[in-house]
Amino acid sequence: MTTFKVVLWAAIFPIAFSGVGAAPVENMSGVNTTVVSLSRDASYRRYERYVLGPGDVINVKIYLFSLDNATTTNISKIQIDPSGKLVLPFVGEITASGFSCEELASRLIEALKKDYRNPYVTIELVKTSIRSVTIVGDFLNGIYQLRRGERLFSLLARNSTSKKPFANYDLIQITRDDGVIDIDVQKFITGNDTLNNPVLEAGDRILIKSNEVTITILGEVHKPGIYTVKSPLSLIDAVAKAGGFTNGARVERIYITHKDGMSQDRVDVNKFFKSADSSANPLLKDGDTVYVPKKVSLKLASFRDMVWVMYFITNLIILLW
């Protein structure tokens, strides 16, 4: 499992190492100040909300400094006991359950300061206890702790950071050891159907997909901009959301650039207007950008035609001469 590391540094100033020993540098006021240094990577974001509990396994590193020595103590894969406590060297018994990794590291530093000068601690979350589930997709991805007997929508409501209603979730799928459960969101909403609001089990993996798409419409429409709407959404419907085409829109040459920024489609909407050709009114995907170009100027078209005519006449005269 990906590890989550929280490092709490125990002094503002760097520690100067000389030979095999190390001596901490005191700040100007002579007061030890704890500075928290957190790596805001994907691993941190995934576990920052996680609260330790019985059964969780962690790695602990304790760094101690004296005037002529520096020691590091590694405690690997230590498990929090059923009472929620740990027994660690230099500290003894300490309660770990109910605290995040950051909070536990702070508690350890405070305990060590009673006997040691400028300690610091790192903690890695190696394995979570069995009472947790993983959520991926259109939700705040991460590991979430379960309450006893907790159902799906209770967990989602308790941890949601947005005001998006459940009706906007197009797909919810629970994968567990004995198979996959597809959730019918509408049945739960309309009838509070418990079959579609199951009791979650430890280790469940929950996939959530929204039925909303965000698209960008630029060019010859009355209200260009970014729109978040329910899917499925066709090109014509998207243009309607943007106020429709302007009189200068070149509807036979509309460009749709997809989210990857590399692939692009060209669409002739006239084909849809004339023959209801569905390929000329494709469904848009999340992240698509629609660009409606401007019609080519009639004056420019006439000038171009004149150039070609003059070129043709000139070549004809040369041939006849």
N, C-alpha and C positions, 0 to 999 in steps of 0.2 A: 504493500500500500504506500501511496505517496506520503512522505513525511512532512510534517508541519513543524517548522522550527521558529521559536521565539527567542530572541536574544535580548537580555536586559544587561546593559553595561552599567557598571557600578561607579563610574567616575566620568566627569566631563572631560578631563584631560587624558591624553594617551599615556599608556604605561611604558616606561623606558626600560628596555632590557639591556643588561650588561653582562657579558660572559654567560654563565649558566644560570645566574640568578636574575631576579627582577625586582625593581623597586617602584611602587606606585608614586605618582606625582600628585601632591596635594594641590587643591585649588587655593586661590588667594585668601579666601575667608576661613580656610581650614575645615570646612564643612563638607562631608561626603554627600554627593548628589547623585541620585540614580537617574540615568538617562535611558529611555526606552528606545531601542532601535528595532524596527519591524520591517521585514521584507514584504512589500506589497505585491507579491507575485500571485499567480493563480492558486498555488498551494495555500498561501495565507488566506486569501479570500474564501477558499473552500472551507477552512476550519476555524475562522475567527469567531464564528457564532457557536462553535461546539463547546459544550460544557462536559467536563470529565465526570465519569461515574464508575461505579464498581465494574470490574472486568476489563476496563480500558488498559492498554499496554503503552507505556511511554519509555523513552530514553531520557536520562537526566545526566547532564555534565555540570560539575561543580568546580569552579576555578577559584583558588585561594592564593593570596599574595602576602608575603611578609617582606621585611626589609632586605633579606638576602636569599629569598627562595620563592618559587612559584610552583604550585602543584595543581594537577588536574585529576579529578576523580570521575570515572565513567561508570554509570549504573545503567546497563543495557537491558531493555525489555523487562522492566519491572511492572508488575500488574497491580492495579488498585484492588485492595481486598474487598470482600462483601460489605464491610462496614464503611467503605469509602476512604480508607486510610492507606498511607505508605510508611515504611520505615526506611530512613535514609541515613547514611553516615554523616557525621558532623551535626545532624539536625535531630535525629531520632524519629519518633512517630509524628506524622503531620497529616491533617485532613486534606485530601485532594479532591474528593467528590464535591460537585457543585461549583467548581471554579473552572475558568478557561485555562489554557496553557499559560497565557500571559499572566493571569492572576496568580496561578500557582507559583510561577517563577518569582514573582514579586514577594510572595509569602516566604519562599525559601531564602531569598536575599535578606529580608528583614530578620529572619531567624539566625542566619549566619553572621550578621553584623554584630550580634551580641558578643561573639568571640573572635571574629576575624575582620580584617581591615580591607575594604573595597572588594568584596566578593562579587562575582557575577555568575549567572546560571543560564544554561540553554536547555530547552525542553523540546523533544520531538514526540509527536503523536504517531505511534507505530501501528496501532490497531485499535479500532473502536470496539466498544462493547456491543453485544448482539442486539441491543434494543435501539436500533437506528435504521433508517432507510435512506436511499440516495435518490435525489430528484434531478433530472436533466431535461433540457428543452427550453420552452418559453416560460421559465420561472427562474428564481434565483437559485442557480445550480449549487448543489452541495449535499452534505450529509446532515440529516435532521433526526433529532432524538424523538423517540415515541413515548407517549404516555400509555399507561396500561389500558388496553382495549380501545385505543384510539382509531377512529375511522378516517378514511381518505380525506373527505372535505373538511373535517375538523382540523386535520394537520395543515391543509392548504390555507384555510382561513386564519389559522394561528400564526402562520409564517409569511403570509403575503405582504409584500412591500408596495403593492400597487392597488389602485381602486378598480382594476379590471374585473368585471363580473364573471362568475363561473361560466355563464352562457357563451362567453367569447373563447372558451377552450373547445377546440374542435375535436381534439383527440387526447384521451388519457389512457395510458396502457401500463399495467402493472406486470412486471416480470418477476417470477419467483421460481424456486427450485422445481416445483411440480407443474409449471406451465405459465401461460400468459393470460391475463384478464383484461378484456377490452371494456372500458367504462362508457356507458351511454349517458352523457352529461345531461341531455334534455330530459330523459326519464327521471333522473334524480331531481332535477329542478321542478318539474311539473308534478311529480307524485311522491317525492321524498323516498324513492325506491332504494331500500337498503341493499338490494343486490348490486346496485351501481354505486354504493357507498360502503365498500367492504371494510372490515376490520383489517388493519395493516399488520403485517408480520415482519419481524426483524429480518433485515437483509433484502427487503423488497427494493426493486429498482423501478421508479416511476418516471415514465416519459410523458411530457405534456407538450402539446402543440396548440397554438392559438389559431383561430379562424380569421385573424386579422392580417392584412398585408400593408406595408408602407411603400408607397411608390412616389416617384418624382415626375412631374409633367412640366416640360419646358417648351418654349417656342410659341407658335401661333395658336394659343388658346387664350381665352379672356382672363383666366385666373391661374397663371402658372404658379407652381409651388409643390410642397410635400404634403401628401394626403395619407392618412391611416384609415382604412376602410375594411369592411368585412369581405372575405373572399367566399366564393370565387368572384372575380371582377374582370370583366372584359375590357378591351381597349376602348370601345365606344362608350361604355359606362364610365370609364376613368376620365375620358375627355368631357363627358357631361358633368362630372363632378367639378371639373376645372372650368366650367362655364361655357363649354362648347368651342368649336373652331372659330377663328376670326375669318373675315372675308379674304384675307391674304394667305390662308393656310394651303399648303400643297399636300392635299390628303392622299394623293397617289404615291407618296414617298415619305412614310413615317418610319422613324427609326426607334427600335426598342433595344436598349442596352441592359444586359442582365447584371446581377449582383456581383459576379466575378470580375466585371469590367472588361472582359476579354471577348465574350460572345455577343453578337448583335444580330437582330432580325430587321428586315425591311418589309414594310407592309403597305399594300395598296388598298386603302379603305373603300375606294370607289367600287371595287369588286363586291364588297359586302352590300353596299347600297344598291347596286344594280342586280345582283343575282343571289344575295344572301349567302355568299361564300363564307363559311365559318372560319376558314383559314385566314381570311382578311380581317377577322375580329377575334384575335387570340385572347386567351385568359392570361392575365398578368400574374407574375410571381413576386413574392416579397423582395424588395430591393430593386425592382426594375425601374429604369429611367426612360421615359417616353419623350422623344423630341419631334416636334412638328415643324418642319422647315417652312420658309416663306416661298410663295410662288415666284418663279422667275419673271423678271420684268418683261412686259410686252415690247418695250423699246429695245431691250437687250436682245430679245428673241428676233426682232425684226432686223436689227443690225447684224446679228449672226447670220441670218438668212441671206442678207444682202452680200455679205462677204463670200458666202458659198456660191452665190449666183455669179458674182464677179470672177471668182476663181474658175468656175466652170466655163464662162464665156471666154476668159483669157486663154485657157488651155485649148478651147475649140478653135479660136482664131489662130493660135500657133500651129495647130494641126493642119488647118486649111491653107495656111500660108505656104 
